[in-house]
C-alpha cells in the first residue's frame, strides 16, 4: 500500500492528528503494526484520549483541552484513583443510554449505564415513565475511573458499589458535593480483578462477591476493600443470594445455574445442559429464581431442584440483561431497547419505567 495513501487515511479518520511525512509514518507505525493497532498509534501521535465506545473529532478536541490528556501510561499512578471530569458530564441524557444492569435496594432501583458511563436511580416503587436521576457519573476517557461499568449493587452503609472493566476495579461511590463530579469513588481491590461482571454483598453486609469474567471465577473481598480471594471456579455473569444464604450464579457455560456454598468454597450445578441462549442476569425471591436470556429475548424461571421454564416471552424484549425480583414483580433492563421494564408476576402486565 502507498504510504501517502495511508497518511491520508489517517487524516480522514483523525482530523486532529498532526501532519507527518510518509517516511515518519513508516518509522512510527510500521515498526509497531504487529503488536499495536494503528488506531492507537494515531491517537498517541495526536495526544488524544479515546473514549472506549465512540471516538470522534470532538472527543479528540476535548481530550487535548483536558490536563494530563496527552500523558503516557508510564506517567499514570500505579493504582486507580477517583476520576476527575466536568460536573455536568453527560447531563444532557435524561435516562440511561445503555441500561445494562438493574438492582434493587430498599427504596430505590439502581440502573447501570455502560455507554454514558454511570449509575442511575429510580425511587421505588416506581411509576410508569418515572424520571431517573443520575447517581454516579463515570469518565468519558478510556482507562479512567468508571469508564465502562458492567455491574453495581447497593452498599450496606450507603452509596453504591460499581464494577468497572476499564480500570479492573470495584468502586464504593458516595455523593459528595465538594468532590470533583459531586461524588467520591473509593477503589477497593487495587486493580486485582479483570472484568467485574457481577457484584453482590453478603446478607451480613461484610463481604463483596464478584464474578470475574476474565478469570472465569468468583472471588470475595471485605466490604471495606482488600485483595480478592478465590471462592470457586465459577464463571458468574450474575450473582444473587437466596433466603438461606446460598449464593446462586448464572454462567454462559454448560452448568447454566450454579449454587455456591461460600462457607465451604464449593459449588454444585443446579440448571445444566445449557437451556438458555445466553444468560445475562439472575434474580431470586421467595424460592423462585429468574434468568434473563439475551439471545433468547426472554426471561426464564427456575427452582432450587433445577427445573426451568420460560416465564416471559414477549416481542418487546430485544436483549434483556439485568434482573431484580420482588414479591410482586420482576424488573429487567434491556439495553437494546434502552428501557427498564417492570413485569407483574401474576398478570405479566408490563410497565415501562422510562419515558420514550
N, C-alpha and C positions, 0 to 999 in steps of 0.2 A: 504494500500500500504506500502511496505517495505521502511523504512526511508533511508537506504543506497541506494536503487534504486532511490529515489527522489534526493538525493545529487549527484548521478552520472548523472542524467538527467540534473541538473543544470550545472554541469561541461561541459557537451557536448554542451549546448547552449551558455554558458558564460565562455569561456576558461580562462578569466582573473579573475574570481571570486576566492577569497582566499579560501583555504581549511578550512572546518569546519566539526565538527563531526555530526553524525545523531542527537545526543542529542541537540546540539546547534541549529541545523536546526529546530528541533521541537519547541524549545523555541521561535525562531525568526519568523519562517514562519507560523506555525500553529496557533499562537496566533492572527495573523492578516489576516488569509486567508479569513475570511468572508467579510472583507472590503477592502482589498488591493490585487491586483493581484500579483501573485508570481514573475512575470517578473519584476515588480517594486522593490520588495524586493531584488531580486538578483542584480539589478542594484545598489541599495543603499548599499548593502554589499560590492560590488566591487568598489564603489566610482566612477562609470561611469556616463556620461551624455548621455542619449539615444536620438538619432535622432528620430523624430516623424514618420519617414517613413521606415527606414531600419537600424536596429541595427545589428552590427556585431562586430567581434573581433577587426577590425581595428578602428571602431568608439570608442570602449572601450579604446584602447590604446591611441588614440588621446585625449580622454577626460581626462585620467589620466595624460597626459603631459601638460594639459591646466590649468593655475592658476584658483583657485576657483571652479574647476570642481566637487570636492567632497563635497562642502558645502551644508548644508541642506537648505530647503526652508526658515526656520526661519532666516537664515543669509542673505537672498536676500533683496534688497532695497524694500521699501514699494511701490514705483511707478516704472514703467518700465523705463529703461534708454537706451541710444543708445548702440547697440551691439558692442562687440569687437571680432574680428576674423581676421585671416590672410588676407592680401590684395589680395592674389592670390586664395582665396577660390572659388572653382567651376570653375575656369578659364579654366579647360580642356574642358568644354562643349562649343561647338561652336554655339549652338542655344538652345532655351528653351527645357527642358526635359518634362515639363507638362504645356503647354501653355493654361492656364485656361481662362484668360481674354484678351480682345483686345479693346483698346480705343484710339480714335484719339485726337491729338492736332492739332494746325495749321500747323505744319511742321514735325510731327513725329507720328508714331504708337507706343503706349506703350503696351507691352505684359507681363501679369503677369505669372510668373513661380512658381507653388506651390511646386514642388518636389525638384528642385535645387533652393531653395527659392530666389526670387528676381524679378526684373522687367527689361525687355529688351526694347530697342528702335530700330525702323527701320525708316530711313529717308523717308519722304513722298513727292511726290508719289514714292512708292516702285517699284522696278523692280523684275522680276522673279529671284528666288534663291538669294535674297538680303542677305547681311551679317549683321545679327543683332548685336547690341552692348549691353553689359551688362551695365545698368544704375544704378540699385540698387542691392546690394548683401545682402542677408539675412544670418541668422545664421544657422549652422548645428545642433545646440543644442536645445533641447526641452525647451520651455518657454523663450527662448532668443528672442531678437527683430527680427521680420520678419522671424520667423522660418516656418510659414505657411500662407503666404499671399494669400488671396482669391480675393481681389479687388484692383483696382488702378484707379486713374484719374489724369489728369494734374492739377497742382496747378497754379492759375492765375498769381502768382508772380514768377513762375519758379520752377523747380523740379517737384515732383510727390507726390500725397497722396497715401498711401498704407494702406489697411485694413488688419490687421493680427489677425488671430484667436488664435495664440499661446500665445499672451500677451493681448488679448482683447483690442487692441489699434489701433488707426489710427496715422500713422507717416507722417510728412512732410519731405521728403528726398530730399536733395540737394547735389550736388557734392562739395567735399572739399578735396583737395589733402593732406592737413595737418592732417586730421582726420583719426582715425582707419578705415581701409577699403576704404578710399578715399571718404567718404560721411558723412554728418550729418543727423541724424534721430531724429527729434523732436517729442516726443509723445504729442498728442493733447487732449485726452479725459480722461486721468488718469485711464485707465482700466475700465471705467464705462460700456462699451459695452460688449456683449458676443461674437458673431461671426459677424463681419462687412462684410457681404456678398456682399453688393453693395454700391458703392460710386458715388456721382455726386455733382458738385458745381453749385450753383445757377447762373443764367445768369448775375447777377450783381457782381459776384465774392466774395460775402460777407458771404455766408453760405454753409456749407457742409451738405448734406443729406445722411443718411446712413441706409441701410436695415440691421437690426439685426436679424439674423436667430434664435438666441437663445430666444430672447424675442418676436419674431414673430411680430415685429413692426418697423415703420420707425421713425427715430429721426433726429434732426437738432442740429448743433453746430456752433459757429462762426468760420470763416476761420482761425483765429489766435489760436483757441483752447478753450476748456472750457467744462463744464459738458453738455452732450447732453440732449435735451428736447424732450419729446414725441410729434410727429406730428400727426400720425394716427396709428391705429392698423392694419397695412397692412404689411404682411409678404413678403417684397420686396426681390427678388433674383436678380433683375436688376432694375436700375433707369435711366430715361432719360427725359430731358426737351424738350418740343416742341417749335415751333417758338413763341407761345403766352405766354410762361412762365408757362404752365401747366406741372406738373410732372407726368409721367407715370411709373407705377411699374408693373413688371411681377412677379407672385406668383405661388407657387405649389398648391394653393387652388382652390376651385370651381370657384371663380372670378379670372380668369387667368390674365387678364389685368385690372388694376385699375387706374383711373385718380384722382390725388390728388391736391386739392387746398391748397397750402402751406400758403396762407394768412389767410384762414379761418380754417385751420386744419380739413378739411373734405375730404371725398373721395366718389367716385361713381364707380360702376363696368362698364367696357367697353366691355370686352370679357368674357362671362360667360359659364357655363356648361362644363368647363374643356376640351376644344378641343385638348389640347396639351398633349403628353405623359408625359414629364417632362420638363418644360421650364428652360432654363439655362441663357439666356441673352436677352436684349432688346435694340433696336436701333430705331431712328426716324430721318426722313429727309423729309422736304417739304411735309407734310401732310400724309405721309405713315410711319407706324411702322413695325418693323420686330421682330420676336421672334425665338430664336434657341430652337430646341426640342431635348434634349439629348437622350431620349428613342426612339423617332420617327426618329432620324437620318436625320433631315430635317430642313428647315427654313420656317417659316410662315410669311405672311404679314397681317396687319390689318389696319383698318381705324378708325377714331375717333367715327364713329357711330356703331362700334362693329363688322363689317363684317371682317371675317378672312378666309384665304385660304392658302394652301400650295403654297410656292413661289419657292422653290428649293428642289428637292428630288433626289439626285444622290448618287450612291453607295460609292463614295469617302468619304462621311461624315460618321464617325464612332461614334461620340458623341459630336456634336457641342455645345459650351458653350458661349464664349464671342462674342459680336457683336458690330460693328460700321457701320454707313451708311454715304455715301457721295452722291453727286449729281449723280454720275455715277457708284457707286459700293457699295456692301455690303462686309464687312470684317468680317470673322468668325474664331475664334480659335477652334481647335479640339484637346484636349489633348490626346485622344486615338490614333489619327493619328500623334501626335507630329508635327502638321503643322498649319499654318495660311494661309487661302485662301482669295484671292480677287475674288469676283464674279461680273462680269459685269451685271448691272441692266437691260440692254436691251438684249444682246446676251446670257447671262448666261454663258459666257466663263469663265473658272476658271484658275487663276494663283496661283501657289504655291509660297509663299513668301520666304520659307526657303529651302535651298539645302537639299537633302536627303542623 
